C-alpha cells in the first residue's frame, strides 16, 4: 500500500516514515502544503497522512483544493489542534479522519488500516437510490433535488450504512464497526462529528430525509416519500 506522509517537523516525519516502512507500506514524504497538493493530485496514493499546520499553504487549504480537483484519496489529518471546532473544520475540508498530536503509534496504524478498508460486499454496487437522493459509493457523489456533492470517505460510508438500513435505528456500536472497522480505536465523539456532517450534506443537496437521534439507542434515517 502506498502512503503519502506530509509533515514539516523533520524528526516526526522521519519517525513516522520508518514506522510505516517497517509495517510494509511504501511511503512518500512531503514537507509543505504546495507539494502536498501536487502529490495528492498526481501520486495515486491509497492513504494520505496530512499535517494541518504546514508552511506556505496549510493542510486544510491543500486538502480543499485536492477535493475540488476530484482527489478521492482517504486522508487522515494530523494536528495539535483538537477542539471540536478544529475537528469539524478538518472534516469539512474533506478529511476522512482526524488524529490529535501527540498520538500513540498503535492508534495511527489502526486508523491507517481502517481507512484502507471497505466492506467487500458493497464494492460491486455503484448506485444506491433511496427517497429523494442517489449515492454512488464508488465516486462518493451524493445527488439530490438541489444538486450533487462529493463526500469524504467516512461521510460516504456512514451515509451508505443509513441508506441501506432506512427506518432502522442503528446503534453507535454498529456505526463504529461499519464506518471505522473492528480494529480501530476511535473516540465516540467522532460519530457525533460525522452525524453532524452527514446531516449538512443531505441539506446541501436539498434532501427532505432526516437523520434522527434516538437517545440511548442510536440514530435512524427517516426517508420522506419522493
BELSUL-V587103 format. One line per field, one symbol per residue. ss: DSSP state (A for helix, B for strand, O for the rest). phi: phi as a letter, one per 30 degrees, with the letter a starting at -180 (. if undefined). psi: psi as a letter, one per 40 degrees, with the letter a starting at -180 (. if undefined). A space follows every 50 residues. Layout:
ss->???
phi->???
psi->???
This chain:
ss->OBBBBBOOOAAAAAAAAAAAAAOOOBBBBBOBAAAAAAAAAAOOOOBBBB BOOOBOOOAAAAAAAAAAOOOOOBBBBBBOOOOAAAAAAAAAOOOOBBBB OOOOAAAAAAAAAAAAOOOAAAOOOOOBBBOOBBBBOOOOBBBBOOBBBB OOAAAAAAAAAAAOOOOOOBOAAAAAAAAAOOOOOOOOAAAAAAAAAAAA AAAAOOOOOBBBBBOOOBBBBBOOOO
phi->.cccccaddeddedddeddddddjddbccbcbdddddddddbdiddbbcb ddcbdidddddddedddddjdcedbcdcadcbdedddddddddkdcabbd ddbdeddeddddddddcaeddcdddcbbcbhcbbccddciccbbeckbbd cdddeddddeddddbdicdcdddddedddcjdcdccdddddeedeedded ddddcidcdbccdceibkbbcccddd
psi->hhhhhhhehdddddddddddddeeihhhiieiddddddddeeefidihhh hdhiibhiddddddddddeehehhhhhhieheidddddddddeeidihhi iiihdddddddddddeihhdeeddhehhhhbeihhgddefhhhadeaiih iidddddddddddefhehhhidddddddddidehgiiddddddddddddd ddddefieihhhhghedbihhhhii.
